[in-house]
């Protein structure tokens, strides 16, 4: 078997990588994830991975243990292991997912469901997020198997289903965690490969989805003093909640250490309103938004605080809310002289994603940072208020989670998504040097 030193000279097999990625992107239309319209069939991608890995699998005399783990028919996960006799540690690459966000062919300049190469760029839905990484890690394990590298650490890769939608549980990595299928990974770093821009991502944010329902009072818009305009009501209430949020959860001192691009934010992103005529005050309005919370604040504390704000408004007849003009009100009289009051109702949708602050003192971080600097000439860790599923739960459960990725954040979830061949060539060198570093540590 070859020494782990050969990893220092690792090179991407460009032809094989692009051939596999072409097949994966060819399935991207079938793995769009936005139920009920789009329910992905991740096994369509897995079939190509199994074909690529089969010559190197243990069933054909090779060193790769390949396991197709399915909890929902057609929606599998794939586990690949490269085990070395006498290995003392373990390194894993997790988080690269087999589903993609939807793509609208009408807004793309190219067919999103077909890989298109233009110079260094590879276009197609999933090239950056995240099928480009799936093909990359597959290529890495094939090279380990081809070279029969003798390592002092075991290697695991896990490709997951249902990452792009958190409303359907027990399909992907959450179920693998519950079943104890990830427990052995606690013996070393878990590299969550679903970021971008080729630098270590050391922090992400929690994501809390909220909606505020404002109940007003339907009335003729020519007699606004007799009605409660729910549209005005909802907007003023959201502005008040935002003001309180930023007072209680300002920029945290640790955000500078982790190079967060923004502090925690609370913002509206969608609005729904009762149907009616332009000359009616709408009886109800719902505003939907999110909170992106840096990992130095507690999610449950924030949710409790926001609910308290709303309860206080309802209890005080909205005295803290400004009105819009002399006829704008939140409490009006009925013809019988009784009070008709607006009502605010706050709800949180689904389970929030937890944020993560990676352990900057761990071997996992130092190995990734050093490898990045060796290959790219610089290491510039960063943090964003984007969110990843389960990474916070994994960290709480005792895993050393480190985040990285080699696509481009500028096209994440966007039209004309692409990855770069040059970035993937550097990526396999970085990953190989990380493996070499841990194998040397346990020598």
N, C-alpha and C positions, 0 to 999 in steps of 0.2 A: 504494500500500500504506500501511496505517496505521503510525504511529510506535510504537515499543515503549512509549512513555509510556502508551498505553491500557491496558497491563497493570496499572497502579496502581489502576485502577477496575474490575478484574475482578470479576464476579459469577457465582455458580453459576446456571445455567439449571436451576432446581429441577425443573420439570416434565419436562424431557428427561432429567435425571439419574435421577430416580425411575423413569421409564419404562424406561430401559436397565437399571437395577439390578433392577427387577421381573423382567425377562427372565432376567438372570443368576442370580438366586436361584431362579428356576423351574427351572434346570438343576442346582442344587446337589446334589440327590439322586444325580445321575449323575456327579458329580465328587468324590465322597467317596473318600478315599485311605487304605486300610488293607488291602493285599493279604494273603492271596488273596481275602478276602471282598469287598473293594471295590477295584476298579481303575478309576481315573477316566478319563473320555473328555473331555479338555479341549476338543476340537474343538466340543463342544456349546455351550460358552460362546463360543468364537471365532466361530461362525457369527453370533451376535448382534452381536459387535463389528464384524465385516466389514460387516454390514448397516448399522450406524450410521455407519461410516467411508466407505462406498462413495461417497456423493455428493461427498466431499471428497478422494478419492483421485486420483492422477495419471492413472489409466486413464479417469477421467471429467472430466479437465481441472482437477482441484484440485491443491493443493500437497502433499498428504500421500502419502508413499511407504509403502505397506502391504505387508508380506511375511509370509506364513504359512510358518513353518519347522517341518517335521515330521521327526522321527527314528524315531518309533514310530507306526504307523497309529492314527489317532484321537486322538493325544496331542500336539497341536501347541503351538508357541510363536508369539507374534505380535510383530513389530517394526514400529514406526511412526516415521517420520522427517519432520521439518519442517525443510527445508534452505533457507538464505538465501544469496543471491549475495554473495560477498565476506566471508562469515562467517569470523571468526578463531578462534573457540573452539567448544566443544561442552558441552552440559549434558544429562545423561541421567537418566531415572527407570526404575529396574530393581527387580526383586524382588517386585513385586506378582504374585501367582500365581493360577492358574486352577483349582486344586484346593482342597478343603476337608477338614477333619477330619470323621469321621462324626458324625451326630446321631441320637439316639434319640427318635423322636416321642413315646414314652410318658412321657418325663421332661420334655418341653417343655410350656409352657402354651399354645403356639401351634404351628401347623404349621411346622416348621423349614425346609421346602422351598418356602415361599411368602412373599413379602415382605408384611409387615403393618406398617402405619404407625399409631402411637399418639402423637399430638401430635408432639413433636420426634424421637421414636425410630423407627427403621426396624429391625424384627426379622426375623431369618432367618439360617440358617447361611451364613456367609461375608460378612456385612455389615461386620464389623470385620476379619475375617481370611479372605480378603483381597479379595473381589469388590467390596466397597464402594470400595476403592482403584482397582481396575481400571476401574470405571465413572467414578470421579473423573478419572483421568488421561486416559481417552478423551474426556471432556467438555472437559478442558483443551486437548487437541490439536484438537478440533473448533472450539473458540473461536479458536485461533490461525489455523486455516484460514478460518473465516468472516470474521474481521477482516482477514485477509491482513497480519498484523503483520510489519513489516520488522525483522528482528533482526540483530545482529552476532555471533550465536552460533547454531550449529545445535542442534536439539533431537531427542532420541531417547527413545522409550519401548519397553521390552521387557517383555511379559507372559510369564511362564514356567510351564511344566508341572512337575508332580511335585515340588513344594516340601515337601509335608507328609510325605514318606517318602523317606529317603535310601538305602534298600536296593536301589533299582532305578536303576542308573547310565545315563548317556547318553540321557536323555529330555528334560531341560530345560536349565537355565543351565550346568550342568557341561559338557555337550556343546557348547553355544554357545561357551564359553570355549576348549575344546580346538580347535574349528574356526576360531578366530581371529575369530569374529563380534563379539566385544566389544572388539577391540584399539583401534578408533578412539575408544572412550570414555575412553581414558587422557588425552585432550586436555582434560579438564575434570572436574568433580565427578560422581560416580556416586551419586545419591540412591537408596538402597535403601528403598523405601516399603513396609514391612511391620512397622511398630512400632505404637505407640498413644499416646494421651493428648496428642497435639498439640504435644509439646515434642521438641527434638532428643534422640535416644538416642545417646549418644557412646561407649557401651561395652556389649559383650555377652560372654558366657562361652563357653569351650569346653565341649563335652558329650562325656563318655567313658562309654560303657555297659560295665559289668563284670558278670561273674557268678562266684561262688565256689561250687565244688562240694565238699562235705564228705562223704567216704566214711567211714562208721562200721562197726559190726559188729552185725548183726541178732541179737537175743536176747530172751528172755522178760523183760518188764518187772518181773516178780517176782524176777528174778535179775540186777539191773542191773550188778552188779560183774563179770559175765562178758561184757558187751557194751559197745559204744561208741555212745552216743546221738548220732546225727549232727545232730539238731536243736539240742541244747545245744552241740555242737562247732562248728557253723556260726555260731551266734549269738555265742559267745565270740570266735571268730576274726574276725568282722566288727567287733566292738567294738574288738579289738586293732588291726586295720587302720585303723579310723577314728582311733584315738588317735595312731598313728604319722603318719598323713596330716596331722592338724592340727598336730603338732609340726614337721613338715618344710615345710608349706605354709601358714603362718599368714596373717592379713590383711596385705596388701601396702601399703606406704606410698603408692603411687600410687592406691589405691582411693578415697581421700578426694578427690583432685583430680577424679576422674571421677564422683564421687557414686554409687558402687556401693551398691545396697541391701543386699547381703550380701557377705561374703568368699567365698572358694572353699569348697565343701562336698563331702563324700563321704557318701553315705547309702544304705541299703538301701530298695528300693521294692516288691519282690515276693519271694515265697518259694514254692518247689515242693518237694514232699517225697514220698518213696516211699510208695505205697499199702500199707496194712496195718491191723492191728487196734490198738485203743487199748492193748492189753496187750503190744505189741511195741515194742522200741526200733527206730526207723526206720534202715535201713541207709544211706540217703543223703539229703542235703538240699542244695538249690541255692538260694542267695540272690542275687538280681539287684538291681542298683542303678546309680546314676550318680555321676559326679564332675562338678561344675560348676566350672570353673577360670577365674578371672579372667585376662585376656590378658597379664598380667605374669609368668606362669609358662609354662614350656615343656611342651607336651602329652606329648612323647616322654619327657622326664625324669620326669614324674609316673608314667606307665605303667611305666617301668623300676623306679622306686622301689617301687611297689605289688607288683610281681612279686618284688622282693628280699625284702620283708616276708614273703611267703608261703613263699618258698624257705627263709628262715631258720627259720620255724616248723616246716616239715617236717624240716629237718636237725637240729633240737634236740628232736625228739619233743614239741613243743608245751609246753615247760617254761614259757614266758612266759604261757600261757593259764591263767586260774583255772578251777577245777572247781566243780561245783555239788553240794555235799554229799559225804559220805564214800564214795559208791559211783560217783561220776562220774569216768570215766577216758577217756584218749585212746590208751592202750596197754594191752592185756590179754593174758593167756596163753591159748593154745589148750589143749585136753586133753592134748596131747603136750608142753606146756611151752614152745612157741615163741611169740615175740611176734607179736601181731596189732596193727598200728598203723593209726590213722586216717590219711587222706590228704587234703590240701587241694589243689585244682586251680583256678587262676585263669585266666579267659579274658576277652578284650575283644571285644565284639561290634561288627562293622561298622567303618567309618571314623569317627573322632571328628570332630565339628564343631569348627572353630577359633573362638576368640573374637576380638574386635576391640576395639582402642582407637582411636577415630577421631582423625585429625590435628586437634588443636584450633587449630592455627596456619594451616590452609589457608584459601584463599578460599571453598572449598565450605562449610566450617563457619561462617565469619563471615557469609556471605550468608544461610544458613539461620537462624542465630541472630538476625541483624538483622531479617529479614523476620518471624520469629516475634514478636519484640518489638513491631514496628510494628503488627502485626495484633491480637495478644492483649494487648498492654500489658506483657508480661513474657516473658523467655526464661530458662528453668530447665532446662538440660541435665541428663540423668540417665543412669544405667547400670543394667542388670539382669543377673542371671545366667541369663536365658533365652539361647537359642542360635539362630543363624540359619545356614543352609547357605551355604557358599562365600564369605561376606563376608571371612573371614580369608584365604582363598586369593587373592581379588581384591586385597586390600590388599598381600599379599606380592608379587603380580605387578605392582604399581606403580600400582594404581588409587586415586584419592582417594575412598574409600567413606565416605559419610555416611548415617546411618540416621534415618528419621522415619516417622511414621504418625499417622493421625487417627481411628482407632477408639477402643475403650475396653479397656484391659488387664483390667479387672474381669470381662469376659465372654469373654476369649480362650479358645477351645476349650471353652467352657462351655455349659450350657443357656441358652436364651433370649438368645442372642447378638443384639446390636444395634449400630448406629451412630447418630449424631445428625446430623440435617440441618444444625443450626447449626454443628457441628464441620466438616462437609464444606464449608459456605459459607466458613468461615474458611480451610480448607485450600487452596481454589483461590486465595484471595487471597495466601496465603503462597507457594505455588508460583509464582504470577504475579510476585510481587515478587522472588523469587529469579532468575527468568528476566530480568526487567527489570534487576536488578543486574549480571548478567553481560553483558547486551547493552550496558549503559552502560559497563562496564569496557573493552569492545573497540571502543567507538565511536571 
